[in-house]
């Protein structure tokens, strides 16, 4: 398992390139906006929240990192049954939309309530000043768990004190985050604490805030903003102090607990809670190729583009995997463009092949009954389609080498274990091949090559022949991989425009636990593109292929009957088409590249015996041409 990520540098007073917009919730259930955290006196006019269940008051708000939606918890302290409900609030209109089919039962008492999203598991932490501790599901609105009551750890300086938590916030609030820490404010002791582990409710004192909350009418809220530019966390606190009912905005030094005042909120407001806005605007279009990533710890499916890997377009939990198995590898199948994955139980050595729905994250097993392969315990496993024979290559860092059938999920062959060739510079060394990928990943290709990375030697290799597992070193020291966390992965995408293979590599280097995306050639040269997300450990990638050769000019059509001839071939500008018989109806000539991507179409009129095509604007390379509605042989030609 890979990469627990915690930002050790917590910036508390630094200037961000992003305006830190904060939404505030007043004591009388109105929301307002602080457009710049450094100037809390300037706010928008508070708007009353509508749509709440009668009798409920809002007790907390927070932004959901995965979607950028503003959530709120409604609570009625005067009843014990059906007294709470989650809502999504439109920040522009203040209309609250309920989540789930019905209200839930929470025992939060009559005091302060804390609400915040755990970004690593997409659950909502809800705690009462009475010590109660819950998790809620943001999709169903149901109680995900009733956790341990809040109490100071044995040996903590405040072990004898009764915890009275008035606010909380999680670190690293961004989509795909795989590590976080929960910080709380004890309003009786006026200290900052960590809650580790959160589900146990165990509190650990950090230090004094230097302020005293007005306990006669406490209003206190907390949130932590992750700066996507500086890759640091900034903690904010709203609190009314002394005898005042009006709140100030503060930053918090999470290392010491000390606060720094930024100023009065508005011209004087009693503020229940704050939430720093998370912008999850995702453009419909993207540059480059779409990539699926597998996060290391939670095994979530993420989507990003090669043109902007820092923007995570979507995160989907993978569901439907057999209990005891984890997804250890995935790839896009050239035959049908589906995303396939390998589930493996290292204890029982059982596996299943799955088809992953890339819209929902649901995994459907290809082989209903698990098979057995020996991939080791704690090993890195790679899974990639051979496009020429439609079989899945599965290798492990324990040197295992298998082929699986994607139709049945069965083992197609147990091949020779991986080993360096007798003449290789690394002959005799134990390989550690954690990732492999085939080239020419498109339906109908007749040629391919298998490349891989030896994570421990930091070498780029070719496996020739793959079934014999023979490794041949092509490049040494391609990147300074993190030797404490060897979980990198590669994949190749065939670009029909340039008619070449584009390789992509996810890797964490140096001491980093988080991955960056690189291009990688078939010579092993790696070039950095950018971080994947804002700091995400990724164990596997699969580039979405685009074309399946579904056009009538696919390579597999070459075995059919020829109904026309072409000349000259190769062609520079004009290509002449001669039909073997007069066209008996209107049809179309279709020109595609070798992946099946349609490049040009030309109408063929009824009665035609031939025509001349101007192809001067085509790039140099191999193409195919065929009639769109005839059971005819596709003809290959080369454009100079």
Secondary structure, 3 states (H helix, E strand, C coil): CCCCCCCCCCCCCCCCCCCCCEEEEECCCEEEEECCHHHCCCECCCEECECCCCCCEEEEEEECCCCCCEEEEEECCCCCCCCEEEEEECCCCCEEEECCCCCECCCCCCCCEEEEEECCCCEEEEEECCCCEEEEECCCCCEEEECCCCEECCCCCCCCCCCCEEEEEECCCCCCCCCCCEEEEECCCCEEEEECCHHHCEEEEEEECCCCECCCCCCEEEEEEEECCCCEEEEEEEECECCCCCCEEEEECCCCCCEEEEEECCCCCCEEEEEECCCCCCCCCCCCCEEEEEECCCCEEEEEECCCCCCCCEEEECECCCCCCEEEEEEECCCCCCEEEEEEECCCCEEEEEEECCCCCEEEECCCCCEECCCCCCCCEEEEEECCCCEEEEEECCCCEEEEECCCCCEEEECCCCEECCCCCCCCCCCCEEEEEECCCCCCCCCCCEEEEECCCCEEEEECCHHHCEEEEEECCCCCECCCCCCCEEEEEEECCCCEEEEEEEECECCCCCCEEEEECCCCCEEEEEECCCCCCEEEEEECCCCCCCCCCCHHHHHCCCCEEEECCCECCEEEEEECCCCCCCEEEEEEECCCCEEEEEEECCCCCEEEEECCCCCCEEEEEEECCCCCCCEEEEEC
